Amino acid sequence: MFLDANVWFSAAHSQEGGSFFIMRLAKAKLLAKYAKIISKKDAPILACAAEHSDYLLTLDNEFLKAIIINSAARSGLKIIKPKDFIEIYR
């Protein structure tokens, strides 16, 4: 799903309209996918990275656990440390 800017503005302006409802559902669905395997505070980061990036560079050991790395890989996301990224693209 891709939301036009006017849907974002509408959702930000009113918490009672359909735009806000759609935004809330989309966020809940995306976060639920990752909240099962990572902390609630880290789920939005992992979800966003998995949906919009090829790499998540981190020093946070929570993201570097095998279960997280394997789950992210199924979405095409590689989770690595910054030094490893530099070595890949040197």
Rosetta blueprint (number, residue, H / E / L):
1 M L
2 F L
3 L L
4 D L
5 A H
6 N H
7 V H
8 W H
9 F H
10 S H
11 A H
12 A H
13 H H
14 S L
15 Q L
16 E L
17 G L
18 G H
19 S H
20 F H
21 F H
22 I H
23 M H
24 R H
25 L H
26 A H
27 K H
28 A H
29 K H
30 L H
31 L H
32 A H
33 K H
34 Y H
35 A H
36 K L
37 I L
38 I L
39 S L
40 K L
41 K L
42 D L
43 A H
44 P H
45 I H
46 L H
47 A H
48 C H
49 A H
50 A H
51 E H
52 H H
53 S L
54 D L
55 Y E
56 L E
57 L E
58 T L
59 L L
60 D L
61 N L
62 E L
63 F L
64 L L
65 K L
66 A H
67 I H
68 I H
69 I H
70 N H
71 S H
72 A H
73 A H
74 R H
75 S L
76 G L
77 L L
78 K E
79 I E
80 I E
81 K L
82 P H
83 K H
84 D H
85 F H
86 I H
87 E H
88 I H
89 Y L
90 R L
